[in-house]
């Protein structure tokens, strides 16, 4: 799990609408999904953080997702709850991580094909295209596009609430 420094957890946040569009392609078959949630958005000169909660099907725990962009070109997506993972993305680089699901753990390798960061203090879009192989087996091509629309442009008086799943 990732640990965040005090300065990261004390970023001031703005309430935001967050749209996450994912497209997956395996062996010529294409699928995707879209999620629209409200969450928190924080922006500084060297770090951007997006925090939201996904509610799963009835009776299953939710998933809290924290997306961090460091220096505009390194992205981490940390999911905690029903699933648990920390994925890293840097253009042209490969990363390995484990993906903990209710039925077991999978080893995941990702290779970032492109990373386009158009996030500003007023919101914007982050798009990542990457290949993914699960347990050194089937490879998928994936695109995730995250669009952030702040509900207002003034930070709240509260620091970004990372919560107990993301220790400071």
matplotlib code that plots the C-alpha trace (Angstrom):
import matplotlib.pyplot as plt

x = [0.0, 1.1, 1.7, 1.1, 3.0, 1.4, 1.7, -0.2, -3.0, -3.4, -4.1, -7.3, -10.1, -12.9, -16.1, -16.3, -18.2, -16.0, -16.6, -14.6, -14.8, -13.0, -12.6, -11.2, -10.2, -9.2, -8.8, -10.8, -13.7, -14.4, -16.2, -16.4, -18.1, -18.8, -19.0, -20.3, -19.7, -19.2, -15.9, -13.0, -10.4, -7.2, -4.6, -1.1, 1.9, 3.3, 0.4, -3.2, -5.4, -8.9, -10.8, -14.2, -16.2, -17.8, -20.8, -20.9, -23.9, -26.3, -24.6, -21.0, -18.6, -17.8, -14.5, -12.6, -10.4, -7.6, -5.9, -2.7, -0.8, 2.8, 4.6, 2.1, 3.5, 3.3, -0.2, -1.1, -4.6, -5.1, -8.3, -9.3, -12.4, -14.1, -11.0, -7.5, -4.8, -2.2, -1.4, 1.3, 1.4, 4.4, 4.5, 6.7, 7.2, 6.1, 4.9, 3.8, 1.3, -1.1, -4.8, -6.7, -10.3, -12.8, -12.0, -8.2, -5.2, -4.0, -0.6, -1.0, 1.5, 0.8, 2.6, 1.7, 1.2, 0.2, -0.6, -2.3, -2.8, -5.0, -6.0, -5.8, -7.0, -10.4, -10.6, -10.1, -9.2, -6.7, -6.4, -4.3, -3.9, -2.2, -1.8, -2.5, -1.7, -3.1, -1.0, 1.2, -1.8, -4.4, -3.4, -5.9, -5.6, -7.2, -8.1, -9.3, -10.4, -11.2, -13.0, -13.2, -15.6, -15.3, -18.6, -17.1, -13.6, -13.0, -11.3, -13.2, -11.8, -11.2, -8.1, -8.5, -10.1, -8.1, -9.6, -8.4, -8.0, -5.2, -2.9, -1.1]
y = [0.0, 3.5, 5.9, 9.6, 12.4, 15.0, 17.7, 15.4, 14.7, 18.4, 19.6, 21.6, 20.0, 21.1, 19.1, 17.8, 15.7, 12.8, 10.8, 7.6, 6.0, 2.7, 0.7, -2.8, -4.8, -8.5, -10.6, -8.2, -8.0, -4.5, -3.6, -0.7, 1.1, 4.5, 5.8, 9.2, 10.1, 13.0, 13.3, 15.6, 17.2, 18.8, 20.6, 22.0, 22.9, 19.4, 17.1, 16.5, 14.2, 12.9, 10.9, 9.2, 6.2, 3.6, 1.8, -1.9, -4.1, -4.5, -6.1, -5.7, -3.2, 0.0, 0.8, 4.1, 5.3, 7.8, 8.9, 10.9, 12.7, 13.6, 16.3, 15.8, 12.5, 9.8, 8.5, 6.1, 4.6, 3.2, 1.3, 0.1, -1.8, -4.5, -4.7, -3.6, -2.5, 0.2, 0.7, 3.0, 4.5, 6.2, 6.6, 3.9, 2.0, -1.4, -1.9, -5.0, -5.1, -7.4, -7.0, -8.3, -9.4, -11.2, -14.5, -14.2, -12.3, -11.8, -10.5, -7.7, -6.3, -3.0, -1.1, 2.5, 3.3, 6.9, 9.3, 12.6, 15.0, 18.0, 18.6, 22.2, 23.9, 24.2, 20.5, 18.8, 15.4, 12.7, 9.8, 6.7, 4.0, 0.8, -2.9, -5.2, -8.9, -10.9, -13.6, -13.6, -14.7, -12.9, -9.4, -6.5, -3.1, -0.5, 3.2, 5.1, 8.7, 10.6, 14.0, 16.3, 19.2, 21.1, 22.2, 25.5, 27.0, 27.7, 25.1, 23.8, 24.6, 20.9, 19.1, 16.3, 13.5, 10.5, 8.4, 5.3, 3.2, 5.6, 6.2, 9.5]
z = [0.0, -0.6, 2.3, 1.7, 3.4, 5.5, 2.8, 0.3, 2.7, 3.6, 0.0, -0.1, -2.0, -4.3, -4.6, -8.2, -10.7, -11.9, -15.0, -15.6, -19.0, -19.5, -22.7, -22.8, -25.9, -25.9, -29.0, -31.1, -28.6, -27.2, -24.1, -21.7, -18.9, -17.6, -14.0, -13.0, -9.3, -7.0, -5.2, -4.3, -6.5, -5.3, -7.3, -6.6, -8.7, -8.5, -7.5, -8.5, -6.5, -7.3, -4.7, -5.1, -3.9, -6.1, -4.7, -5.8, -6.2, -3.3, -0.2, -1.5, 0.1, -1.7, -3.3, -2.6, -5.4, -5.1, -8.3, -7.9, -10.7, -9.8, -11.8, -14.6, -15.9, -13.2, -12.3, -9.5, -9.1, -5.6, -5.0, -1.5, -0.3, -2.2, -4.4, -3.4, -5.9, -6.6, -10.3, -11.6, -15.0, -16.7, -20.5, -22.0, -18.7, -17.4, -13.8, -11.9, -9.1, -7.3, -7.6, -4.6, -5.3, -3.0, -4.7, -4.7, -5.8, -9.4, -10.6, -13.1, -15.5, -17.2, -19.9, -20.5, -24.2, -23.7, -20.8, -21.6, -18.7, -19.4, -15.8, -14.5, -11.3, -13.0, -13.8, -17.2, -18.5, -17.8, -20.4, -20.1, -22.7, -21.5, -22.1, -19.3, -18.8, -16.0, -14.4, -17.6, -19.6, -21.7, -22.7, -23.0, -24.4, -22.1, -22.2, -19.2, -19.4, -16.3, -16.6, -13.6, -13.4, -10.1, -8.6, -7.6, -7.9, -4.2, -2.0, 1.0, 4.4, 5.0, 3.8, 1.2, 3.3, 2.3, 5.1, 6.9, 3.8, 2.6, 5.6, 5.9]

ax = plt.figure().add_subplot(projection="3d")
ax.plot(x, y, z, "-o")
ax.set_aspect("equal")
plt.show()
